[in-house]
Amino acid sequence: MKIFNTFSSLALSSRFPLARWAPIPIRLIVGYGFIEHGFAKLSRGVGAFAAILQAMGVPHPHLMAQLTILTELLGGFAVILGAFVAVVSLPMAAVLLVAMFTVHLPYGFSAIKLIGVTAAGAQFGPPGYEVDLLYAACLATLVMGGPGPFAVDRFIADVVSNQLRHLKFVALRDEKESA
């Protein structure tokens, strides 16, 4: 038992210094995923995506197509940079929820639906809402836990903090000089 306690305490203590880096791979994969989906829609043309939205009964399909693509491209880029993560996560989560409830929900949870195997290889059906939930969970993790090191948000927070500290110092100095 003593060996197990020693091993588990070593594992935990050695893991904590690395925990601050955990948001970086999340930012990279979520940001890249959104950018990739935005480019896929853009490469087929905004009109093609708008036609899909119109067939689904989405109001203002051309506007919604443009907003969705813009959200995926700019939001994905912002998440990679760790810039304004809390702000861009809201429209990104909205895109995920709409996709989940209008497209993926009828196909169930699983993202992988093996239909069969042919001579050409495995045949898959439409994906469920699993990946939408994973992306949403990652966005929530970044919002609640912060974007981690090498994030624009952290740089902005440091600049604002230094400015506030400087203003407080100047105010205290001016107060002492006038007294």
N, C-alpha and C positions, 0 to 999 in steps of 0.2 A: 504494500500500500504506500509506503514511504517513497518508493521509486516512482509510482504513478503521480503522487503529489508533486514531487520534484520536477518530473517531466512536464506536467500540465502548467506549473507555474513558470517554467522556462519558456514554454511555448507562448503563453500569454504575454509575458514581459518582453519577449523579443518581437512580438507582433505589434504592440502598441506604437512604437516609433514609426512603423510603416503605415499605420492607420491614416495618418494625415494625407498620404498619397492616394488613398482609395478613390477619391472623386475624379482623378485624372483619367483612368481608363473608362470610367462611366461617361465623362464628358466627351471623350473621343468617339466612343462607339455610338452614343445617342446622337451627337452632333452629326457624325458621318451618316448615320442611318437616315436622319431627316433630310440631309442634303441629297443623298442618293435618291430618295423618294421624290424630292422636288425636281431633280434633274430628269428623272424618268418621266414625270408628267410633262415637263417642259420639252423634252426631246420628241414627244409624240405631238406636241402642239397644245397650246392652251385650249383651242377649240375642241380638240378631241376629248380632253378632260371635262370641259364644259358640257359636251354632249352626254357624257356619262352622268354628270350631275343632273342635267335636265331630265334624262330618262328615269332617274331616281326621284324626281319631283322636288329637287332642291330649288328654292326660290332664288332668282337672280343668278343663274348658273355661271355666266361668264365672270361676273364679279367674284363669286365664291371660288371659282377655279383660280383666278388671279390671286386672291387673298390666301388660299390654301398653299399655292406654290410659293408665294412670297414668305409665308410663315415657315414653311419647311426649309427654304433656302437660307433666309436671314436668321431664323431661330436656330437652325442647326449650326450655322457659323458662329453665332453668339455663344451657344453652349460650348463649342470647342474652345473658344477663347476664354470662357468663363466670364462673359460680359453680360450684365443685366439678366442673370439667370432667372431670378424670381419673376421678373417682368415678362420675359419671352416665354417662360414655361406656361403661362396662362393660355395664350392662343395655341401653343403647341399641344397642350392637354385637350383643348377644345377640338382640335383636328383629330386627335386620337379617339376621343369619345364619339364624335360623329362617325368616324370610320368603323368603330367598334359596333355601334348600335345600328348603323344603316347597311353595312357591308358584311362584317365578320360574324356577328352574333348568330345568324341562322346556321352557321357551319360548326357551331359548338366551340369548346375551349381550345382544343389542340391546334397548334400551328402546322402540324404535319399530318396529312391524311393520305396514307398509303392506299391507293385504289387497287393496284395490281402491279405485277412485274411481267414485262413483255421482253421480247428479244432486244428491243431498243433500250430497255432499262426500266427502272422504277417509274410508275405513273402516280402522280400526286393530285389530290383534289384541292379545292379552295381552302385557304387557311382560316382558322378560327380566330378568336379574339385574344389568344394567349400573348402574342407579341405586343399588341396594343397595351395590355396590362403591364407587361414588363417595361415598356418605354415609359408609361405613366409612373410606375414605381421608381424608375431611375430619375425622372424629373423631380418627383416628390423628395427623393433622397438628396438631390442636389440643392433643392430649395431649403429643406429643413437642416441639412448638415453643412451647407456651404459648398462653394465650388472648388475648394482646396487650393494648393499652392499653384503658382504661375497662372493666376486668374486675374483678368482685368478688374473684376469686382473687388478683389483683395487690394489691388493697386489703388483703386479709387478710394476705398475705405482708409487706406494708409495716408493718402494725400489729404483727405478731409480731416482725419484725426490729427495730423500734423498741423493743419491750418487752424483747427479749433484750439489745439494746445498753444499755438503761437498767439492767437487772439486772446486767450485767457491770460497768458504771460504778459502781453502788452497791457491788458486791462489792469492787472495787478500792479504792474510797474507804474502806470499812470496814476493809479489810486495812491500809491506810496509817495509819489512825487508831489501830488497835490495836498497831501496831508501835512 
